[in-house]
Amino acid sequence: MEDQKIQEQFIALESQVKQNLTKEALIRYSNLKTVHPETAIKLVSIIAQYLMNGEIKEKITEQQLKTVLMQIQEKKGLRIIK
């Protein structure tokens, strides 16, 4: 029951974020969600925070989406596999 509530909340949040993406950014997000769902969840939460704080006034472009993705990758740190 708790998981279902969380999933419903995420779907609502994701819908709100998607409305603020350009067509190109939406395509990139959809691809990301398919390949890296965990990263897509982080991306949605970050963009949602920006929206709630009023930091985003217009639709997010693909380049802006890439910038946020790079910030997520930097926080993960580099993994060196030998």
C-alpha positions, 0 to 999 in steps of 0.5 A, a space after each residue: 500500500 505504501 509503495 503504491 502511494 509513493 508510485 502515485 506521487 512520483 507519477 504526479 510529480 513526473 507529469 508536472 516535470 514533463 509539462 516543463 520540458 521541450 520536445 527534445 528534452 522530453 525525448 532525452 528524458 524518455 530514453 534515460 528513463 528506459 536505460 537508467 531508471 534510477 537516474 531518471 528518478 533523481 532527475 525528476 526530483 531535482 527538476 521538481 525542486 527547481 519548479 517548486 522554488 520558482 527557479 524555472 520560468 520557461 520550458 527546460 531545453 535538452 541542453 539544460 537537461 544535459 547540464 542537470 544530468 552531468 551534475 548528477 553524474 558528478 555527485 556519483 563520483 567516478 568509478 574505475 573498473 580494472 
